[in-house]
Amino acid sequence: NRTNWGVGVSCYKRPEWKWLGKSVDNRVFIQSDAMLNSYNGLLVSMSSGVEYKLKTISDGCKIFADIALTLAYYQNPVKERNEVKFGPVPGLALGCGNFKSNVAFVPRVDKNHLAAIVASFSILF
């Protein structure tokens, strides 16, 4: 519904695991994020997952699919409630050189739609 600013840190590694496939762009990651949610409460998440290259679209630009297992602490000041949730979060990313944009689709367990769509922009170093 609105822009919710936050900050995060990600670490990518490419171990020589057979199930990651042959592409050097396929990798595992861990990440941690903190942001304000739509209720002006704090959202803190920790994730671990895998990222697979789907396609190279131009010089240095690639499309990725990822899936993460995420543990999230979520404050809801409106309902005076704090929650901890755990589950899979799929996503897509577009990376060009040292820049990457991600979109994650947070599923809602109790209904058949999304709880949230989260977009982020990263500078890789």
C-alpha positions in Angstrom: 0.0 0.0 0.0 2.9 2.3 0.6 6.7 2.7 0.5 8.3 1.0 3.5 12.0 1.8 3.8 14.5 -0.5 5.3 18.0 -1.9 5.1 19.5 -5.4 4.6 22.7 -7.4 4.1 23.1 -10.4 1.9 26.0 -12.8 1.4 26.3 -15.0 -1.7 28.5 -18.1 -2.1 29.1 -20.6 -4.9 29.9 -23.9 -3.3 30.7 -26.9 -5.6 27.5 -28.8 -4.9 26.2 -30.9 -7.7 22.5 -29.9 -7.2 23.4 -26.2 -7.9 24.1 -27.1 -11.5 26.9 -26.1 -13.8 26.4 -22.3 -14.0 28.8 -20.3 -11.9 25.9 -17.8 -11.4 23.8 -20.3 -9.4 24.6 -19.8 -5.7 23.4 -20.0 -2.1 22.7 -17.0 0.1 21.9 -15.8 3.6 20.4 -12.4 4.3 19.0 -10.3 7.0 16.6 -7.3 6.6 15.0 -4.7 8.9 12.2 -2.3 7.7 9.0 -0.5 8.7 5.9 -2.5 7.7 2.6 -1.0 6.5 1.4 -0.6 10.1 4.5 1.4 11.1 5.8 -1.6 13.0 9.2 -3.2 12.8 9.8 -6.2 10.5 13.1 -8.1 10.9 13.8 -11.2 8.8 16.5 -13.8 8.4 16.6 -15.9 5.2 18.7 -18.6 3.6 18.1 -19.9 0.1 19.3 -20.6 -3.4 19.4 -18.5 -6.5 19.4 -19.9 -10.1 20.2 -18.0 -13.3 17.3 -18.3 -15.7 18.6 -16.2 -18.6 21.3 -13.8 -19.7 19.6 -10.9 -21.4 22.5 -8.6 -22.4 26.1 -7.7 -21.5 26.3 -8.6 -17.8 22.5 -8.5 -17.2 20.9 -11.7 -16.0 17.5 -12.8 -14.7 17.4 -15.1 -11.6 14.8 -17.1 -9.7 15.3 -17.7 -6.0 13.7 -19.4 -3.1 14.4 -18.7 0.6 13.3 -20.1 3.9 12.6 -17.0 6.0 12.1 -16.4 9.7 10.4 -13.0 10.3 9.5 -11.0 13.4 6.6 -8.7 12.6 5.1 -5.9 14.8 1.5 -4.8 14.3 0.9 -1.7 16.5 -2.6 -1.4 15.2 -3.7 -4.8 16.6 -1.2 -4.5 19.5 0.3 -7.8 18.4 3.8 -9.2 17.6 4.2 -12.3 15.5 7.0 -14.6 14.4 6.5 -16.4 11.1 8.5 -19.0 9.1 8.2 -20.3 5.6 9.2 -20.3 2.0 9.5 -17.0 0.0 10.0 -17.2 -3.8 11.4 -14.4 -5.8 12.8 -13.0 -9.0 15.9 -10.8 -9.6 17.5 -8.8 -12.3 21.2 -8.2 -12.0 23.3 -5.9 -14.2 27.0 -5.7 -13.1 27.2 -4.5 -9.5 23.5 -3.6 -9.3 20.6 -5.9 -8.6 16.9 -5.5 -8.1 14.8 -8.2 -6.3 11.1 -8.9 -6.0 9.9 -11.4 -3.3 6.4 -12.8 -3.1 5.4 -13.5 0.5 2.6 -16.1 0.6 -0.3 -16.0 3.1 -0.9 -19.3 4.7 -4.5 -18.8 5.8 -5.7 -17.6 2.4 -5.0 -18.3 -1.3 -3.2 -15.0 -2.1 -0.1 -13.0 -1.3 0.5 -11.4 2.0 3.0 -8.9 0.5 5.3 -8.2 -2.5 8.6 -6.9 -1.4 11.0 -5.1 -3.8 14.6 -4.2 -3.1 17.6 -2.7 -4.8 21.2 -3.9 -4.0 24.7 -2.7 -4.7 27.1 -5.7 -4.9 30.6 -5.5 -3.7 
